[in-house]
């Protein structure tokens, strides 16, 4: 999609949300997890806004969002 739509000025990005978003439903399932193991919903939204606001000379095409506590 990016190859087809990018030249027409349409920013296409693939966002990977690799973690648990801090919502009441996820908290109920994972009560033993610390705050740092969840993705803050406002921080996720901010990343989407940053994609939207990027200058077209520096578009991000793929973005991975994950908590810093993840073990690789």
N, CA, C and O atoms as CSV, one atom per row, in Angstrom:
chain,resi,resn,atom,element,x,y,z
A,1,UNK,N,N,0.817,-1.189,0.000
A,1,UNK,CA,C,0.000,0.000,0.000
A,1,UNK,C,C,0.863,1.256,0.000
A,1,UNK,O,O,0.551,2.230,-0.686
A,2,UNK,N,N,1.951,1.233,0.772
A,2,UNK,CA,C,2.813,2.409,0.836
A,2,UNK,C,C,3.423,2.724,-0.523
A,2,UNK,O,O,3.540,3.892,-0.892
A,3,UNK,N,N,3.814,1.695,-1.270
A,3,UNK,CA,C,4.395,1.917,-2.607
A,3,UNK,C,C,3.385,2.528,-3.557
A,3,UNK,O,O,3.729,3.379,-4.378
A,4,UNK,N,N,2.149,2.097,-3.447
A,4,UNK,CA,C,1.111,2.604,-4.344
A,4,UNK,C,C,0.608,3.980,-3.927
A,4,UNK,O,O,0.422,4.859,-4.769
A,5,UNK,N,N,0.387,4.165,-2.625
A,5,UNK,CA,C,-0.252,5.391,-2.159
A,5,UNK,C,C,0.731,6.491,-1.764
A,5,UNK,O,O,0.390,7.673,-1.817
A,6,UNK,N,N,1.947,6.114,-1.368
A,6,UNK,CA,C,2.938,7.102,-0.963
A,6,UNK,C,C,3.202,8.174,-2.008
A,6,UNK,O,O,3.218,9.358,-1.672
A,7,UNK,N,N,3.412,7.795,-3.274
A,7,UNK,CA,C,3.650,8.808,-4.294
A,7,UNK,C,C,2.479,9.774,-4.487
A,7,UNK,O,O,2.645,10.852,-5.057
A,8,UNK,N,N,1.308,9.383,-4.014
A,8,UNK,CA,C,0.138,10.274,-4.092
A,8,UNK,C,C,-0.018,11.106,-2.819
A,8,UNK,O,O,-1.012,11.811,-2.648
A,9,UNK,N,N,0.984,11.015,-1.917
A,9,UNK,CA,C,0.950,11.827,-0.704
A,9,UNK,C,C,0.156,11.227,0.437
A,9,UNK,O,O,-0.203,11.925,1.386
A,10,UNK,N,N,-0.118,9.938,0.348
A,10,UNK,CA,C,-0.878,9.265,1.409
A,10,UNK,C,C,0.097,8.443,2.245
A,10,UNK,O,O,0.769,7.548,1.733
A,11,UNK,N,N,0.166,8.755,3.524
A,11,UNK,CA,C,1.081,8.082,4.448
A,11,UNK,C,C,0.447,6.777,4.913
A,11,UNK,O,O,-0.633,6.775,5.504
A,12,UNK,N,N,1.125,5.678,4.643
A,12,UNK,CA,C,0.676,4.354,5.059
A,12,UNK,C,C,1.712,3.808,6.033
A,12,UNK,O,O,2.907,3.803,5.737
A,13,UNK,N,N,1.257,3.352,7.187
A,13,UNK,CA,C,2.167,2.794,8.185
A,13,UNK,C,C,1.560,1.535,8.797
A,13,UNK,O,O,0.344,1.413,8.939
A,14,UNK,N,N,2.433,0.614,9.148
A,14,UNK,CA,C,2.048,-0.624,9.815
A,14,UNK,C,C,2.482,-0.489,11.270
A,14,UNK,O,O,3.668,-0.321,11.557
A,15,UNK,N,N,1.512,-0.563,12.192
A,15,UNK,CA,C,1.813,-0.413,13.613
A,15,UNK,C,C,1.619,-1.757,14.309
A,15,UNK,O,O,0.557,-2.373,14.217
A,16,UNK,N,N,2.656,-2.195,15.002
A,16,UNK,CA,C,2.602,-3.435,15.773
A,16,UNK,C,C,2.472,-3.050,17.243
A,16,UNK,O,O,3.358,-2.405,17.803
A,17,UNK,N,N,1.377,-3.443,17.857
A,17,UNK,CA,C,1.195,-3.214,19.292
A,17,UNK,C,C,1.525,-4.538,19.971
A,17,UNK,O,O,0.687,-5.435,20.060
A,18,UNK,N,N,2.756,-4.637,20.443
A,18,UNK,CA,C,3.278,-5.883,20.988
A,18,UNK,C,C,3.285,-5.817,22.514
A,18,UNK,O,O,4.340,-5.744,23.145
A,19,UNK,N,N,2.105,-5.844,23.078
A,19,UNK,CA,C,1.991,-5.793,24.526
A,19,UNK,C,C,0.548,-5.624,24.936
A,19,UNK,O,O,-0.351,-5.511,24.102
A,20,UNK,N,N,0.350,-5.609,26.232
A,20,UNK,CA,C,-0.991,-5.456,26.788
A,20,UNK,C,C,-1.278,-3.980,27.007
A,20,UNK,O,O,-0.517,-3.287,27.682
A,21,UNK,N,N,-2.359,-3.507,26.445
A,21,UNK,CA,C,-2.761,-2.124,26.652
A,21,UNK,C,C,-3.441,-2.038,28.019
A,21,UNK,O,O,-4.262,-2.885,28.373
A,22,UNK,N,N,-3.092,-1.016,28.766
A,22,UNK,CA,C,-3.583,-0.853,30.137
A,22,UNK,C,C,-5.054,-0.424,30.118
A,22,UNK,O,O,-5.375,0.764,30.087
A,23,UNK,N,N,-5.921,-1.413,30.138
A,23,UNK,CA,C,-7.368,-1.213,30.173
A,23,UNK,C,C,-7.933,-2.016,31.338
A,23,UNK,O,O,-7.297,-2.975,31.775
A,24,UNK,N,N,-9.102,-1.659,31.853
A,24,UNK,CA,C,-9.680,-2.438,32.947
A,24,UNK,C,C,-9.795,-3.928,32.623
A,24,UNK,O,O,-9.568,-4.766,33.496
A,25,UNK,N,N,-10.137,-4.262,31.401
A,25,UNK,CA,C,-10.291,-5.677,31.043
A,25,UNK,C,C,-8.955,-6.421,31.062
A,25,UNK,O,O,-8.905,-7.573,31.491
A,26,UNK,N,N,-7.874,-5.785,30.607
A,26,UNK,CA,C,-6.575,-6.461,30.651
A,26,UNK,C,C,-6.049,-6.513,32.079
A,26,UNK,O,O,-5.414,-7.495,32.463
A,27,UNK,N,N,-6.297,-5.486,32.863
A,27,UNK,CA,C,-5.881,-5.497,34.271
A,27,UNK,C,C,-6.566,-6.639,35.022
A,27,UNK,O,O,-5.952,-7.282,35.875
A,28,UNK,N,N,-7.836,-6.889,34.704
A,28,UNK,CA,C,-8.576,-7.960,35.374
A,28,UNK,C,C,-7.962,-9.326,35.072
A,28,UNK,O,O,-7.949,-10.204,35.935
A,29,UNK,N,N,-7.463,-9.507,33.870
A,29,UNK,CA,C,-6.857,-10.784,33.475
A,29,UNK,C,C,-5.446,-10.951,34.014
A,29,UNK,O,O,-5.022,-12.072,34.295
A,30,UNK,N,N,-4.713,-9.855,34.163
A,30,UNK,CA,C,-3.294,-9.915,34.544
A,30,UNK,C,C,-3.045,-9.087,35.803
A,30,UNK,O,O,-2.292,-8.114,35.773
A,31,UNK,N,N,-3.667,-9.470,36.888
A,31,UNK,CA,C,-3.575,-8.721,38.149
A,31,UNK,C,C,-2.173,-8.714,38.744
A,31,UNK,O,O,-1.830,-7.810,39.506
A,32,UNK,N,N,-1.362,-9.704,38.407
A,32,UNK,CA,C,-0.023,-9.806,38.982
A,32,UNK,C,C,1.028,-8.977,38.252
A,32,UNK,O,O,2.176,-8.924,38.693
A,33,UNK,N,N,0.666,-8.332,37.151
A,33,UNK,CA,C,1.623,-7.569,36.349
A,33,UNK,C,C,1.804,-6.159,36.903
A,33,UNK,O,O,0.866,-5.565,37.436
A,34,UNK,N,N,3.013,-5.635,36.772
A,34,UNK,CA,C,3.294,-4.265,37.216
A,34,UNK,C,C,2.834,-3.257,36.159
A,34,UNK,O,O,2.580,-3.613,35.009
A,35,UNK,N,N,2.733,-2.008,36.572
A,35,UNK,CA,C,2.322,-0.943,35.646
A,35,UNK,C,C,3.227,-0.869,34.418
A,35,UNK,O,O,2.761,-0.591,33.313
A,36,UNK,N,N,4.513,-1.116,34.614
A,36,UNK,CA,C,5.486,-1.006,33.524
A,36,UNK,C,C,5.344,-2.095,32.466
A,36,UNK,O,O,5.946,-2.002,31.396
A,37,UNK,N,N,4.561,-3.114,32.755
A,37,UNK,CA,C,4.377,-4.198,31.794
A,37,UNK,C,C,3.185,-3.963,30.871
A,37,UNK,O,O,2.903,-4.780,29.995
A,38,UNK,N,N,2.495,-2.855,31.066
A,38,UNK,CA,C,1.349,-2.492,30.234
A,38,UNK,C,C,1.703,-1.287,29.364
A,38,UNK,O,O,2.530,-0.456,29.739
A,39,UNK,N,N,1.069,-1.208,28.211
A,39,UNK,CA,C,1.213,-0.036,27.346
A,39,UNK,C,C,0.162,0.987,27.755
A,39,UNK,O,O,-1.029,0.683,27.814
A,40,UNK,N,N,0.613,2.182,28.031
A,40,UNK,CA,C,-0.287,3.263,28.420
A,40,UNK,C,C,-1.116,3.693,27.214
A,40,UNK,O,O,-0.543,4.038,26.180
A,41,UNK,N,N,-2.454,3.683,27.311
A,41,UNK,CA,C,-3.289,4.036,26.152
A,41,UNK,C,C,-3.021,5.433,25.600
A,41,UNK,O,O,-3.045,5.638,24.387
A,42,UNK,N,N,-2.767,6.391,26.487
A,42,UNK,CA,C,-2.477,7.750,26.016
A,42,UNK,C,C,-1.151,7.795,25.263
A,42,UNK,O,O,-1.011,8.537,24.290
A,43,UNK,N,N,-0.176,7.002,25.713
A,43,UNK,CA,C,1.116,6.955,25.020
A,43,UNK,C,C,0.983,6.284,23.650
A,43,UNK,O,O,1.636,6.695,22.690
A,44,UNK,N,N,0.138,5.253,23.561
A,44,UNK,CA,C,-0.127,4.616,22.264
A,44,UNK,C,C,-0.786,5.628,21.324
A,44,UNK,O,O,-0.393,5.756,20.165
A,45,UNK,N,N,-1.779,6.337,21.829
A,45,UNK,CA,C,-2.463,7.350,21.017
A,45,UNK,C,C,-1.494,8.434,20.554
A,45,UNK,O,O,-1.583,8.907,19.421
A,46,UNK,N,N,-0.574,8.826,21.426
A,46,UNK,CA,C,0.419,9.835,21.057
A,46,UNK,C,C,1.295,9.360,19.906
A,46,UNK,O,O,1.647,10.153,19.033
A,47,UNK,N,N,1.653,8.078,19.891
A,47,UNK,CA,C,2.461,7.543,18.802
A,47,UNK,C,C,1.694,7.583,17.477
A,47,UNK,O,O,2.264,7.891,16.430
A,48,UNK,N,N,0.403,7.269,17.533
A,48,UNK,CA,C,-0.416,7.371,16.323
A,48,UNK,C,C,-0.500,8.822,15.851
A,48,UNK,O,O,-0.448,9.089,14.650
A,49,UNK,N,N,-0.628,9.750,16.783
A,49,UNK,CA,C,-0.654,11.161,16.400
A,49,UNK,C,C,0.672,11.570,15.765
A,49,UNK,O,O,0.690,12.295,14.770
A,50,UNK,N,N,1.775,11.105,16.338
A,50,UNK,CA,C,3.083,11.438,15.772
A,50,UNK,C,C,3.229,10.908,14.344
A,50,UNK,O,O,3.823,11.570,13.494
A,51,UNK,N,N,2.689,9.718,14.082
A,51,UNK,CA,C,2.685,9.209,12.699
A,51,UNK,C,C,1.921,10.160,11.784
A,51,UNK,O,O,2.372,10.497,10.689
A,52,UNK,N,N,0.762,10.578,12.259
A,52,UNK,CA,C,-0.085,11.491,11.484
A,52,UNK,C,C,0.643,12.807,11.205
A,52,UNK,O,O,0.544,13.356,10.108
A,53,UNK,N,N,1.366,13.302,12.193
A,53,UNK,CA,C,1.978,14.626,12.097
A,53,UNK,C,C,3.354,14.627,11.415
A,53,UNK,O,O,3.930,15.696,11.215
A,54,UNK,N,N,3.883,13.471,11.060
A,54,UNK,CA,C,5.222,13.418,10.470
A,54,UNK,C,C,5.303,14.192,9.161
A,54,UNK,O,O,4.379,14.204,8.349
A,55,UNK,N,N,6.442,14.832,8.998
A,55,UNK,CA,C,6.722,15.489,7.728
A,55,UNK,C,C,6.909,14.413,6.665
A,55,UNK,O,O,7.502,13.370,6.941
A,56,UNK,N,N,6.421,14.648,5.479
A,56,UNK,CA,C,6.441,13.607,4.454
A,56,UNK,C,C,7.834,13.216,3.969
A,56,UNK,O,O,7.988,12.212,3.274
A,57,UNK,N,N,8.845,14.001,4.329
A,57,UNK,CA,C,10.208,13.607,3.960
A,57,UNK,C,C,10.805,12.607,4.945
A,57,UNK,O,O,11.895,12.083,4.715
A,58,UNK,N,N,10.100,12.343,6.033
A,58,UNK,CA,C,10.620,11.414,7.052
A,58,UNK,C,C,9.528,10.475,7.563
A,58,UNK,O,O,9.434,10.234,8.767
A,59,UNK,N,N,8.726,9.958,6.685
A,59,UNK,CA,C,7.647,9.055,7.088
A,59,UNK,C,C,8.186,7.753,7.677
A,59,UNK,O,O,9.154,7.181,7.176
A,60,UNK,N,N,7.547,7.306,8.737
A,60,UNK,CA,C,7.783,5.982,9.302
A,60,UNK,C,C,6.815,5.035,8.618
A,60,UNK,O,O,5.628,5.339,8.495
A,61,UNK,N,N,7.316,3.885,8.171
A,61,UNK,CA,C,6.450,2.913,7.506
A,61,UNK,C,C,6.061,1.766,8.429
A,61,UNK,O,O,5.035,1.118,8.219
A,62,UNK,N,N,6.880,1.512,9.454
A,62,UNK,CA,C,6.551,0.470,10.420
A,62,UNK,C,C,6.973,0.934,11.803
A,62,UNK,O,O,8.053,1.496,11.985
A,63,UNK,N,N,6.102,0.691,12.770
A,63,UNK,CA,C,6.347,1.127,14.140
A,63,UNK,C,C,5.981,-0.010,15.079
A,63,UNK,O,O,4.869,-0.535,15.025
A,64,UNK,N,N,6.926,-0.392,15.948
A,64,UNK,CA,C,6.691,-1.419,16.960
A,64,UNK,C,C,6.530,-0.724,18.309
A,64,UNK,O,O,7.401,0.038,18.731
A,65,UNK,N,N,5.428,-0.988,18.974
A,65,UNK,CA,C,5.205,-0.450,20.312
A,65,UNK,C,C,5.214,-1.614,21.295
A,65,UNK,O,O,4.444,-2.565,21.158
A,66,UNK,N,N,6.092,-1.527,22.282
A,66,UNK,CA,C,6.164,-2.580,23.292
A,66,UNK,C,C,6.720,-1.970,24.571
A,66,UNK,O,O,7.449,-0.980,24.515
A,67,UNK,N,N,6.387,-2.544,25.717
A,67,UNK,CA,C,6.919,-2.006,26.971
A,67,UNK,C,C,8.413,-2.284,27.100
A,67,UNK,O,O,8.922,-3.269,26.566
A,68,UNK,N,N,9.102,-1.408,27.811
A,68,UNK,CA,C,10.553,-1.581,27.945
A,68,UNK,C,C,10.920,-2.810,28.762
A,68,UNK,O,O,12.070,-3.249,28.730
A,69,UNK,N,N,9.966,-3.369,29.493
A,69,UNK,CA,C,10.241,-4.534,30.324
A,69,UNK,C,C,10.278,-5.835,29.537
A,69,UNK,O,O,10.621,-6.880,30.090
A,70,UNK,N,N,9.930,-5.788,28.249
A,70,UNK,CA,C,9.924,-7.014,27.454
A,70,UNK,C,C,11.319,-7.603,27.350
A,70,UNK,O,O,12.294,-6.889,27.116
A,71,UNK,N,N,11.401,-8.906,27.527
A,71,UNK,CA,C,12.681,-9.601,27.406
A,71,UNK,C,C,12.807,-10.167,26.000
A,71,UNK,O,O,11.907,-10.851,25.512
A,72,UNK,N,N,13.913,-9.881,25.363
A,72,UNK,CA,C,14.131,-10.348,23.992
A,72,UNK,C,C,14.881,-11.653,23.992
A,72,UNK,O,O,15.159,-12.205,22.927
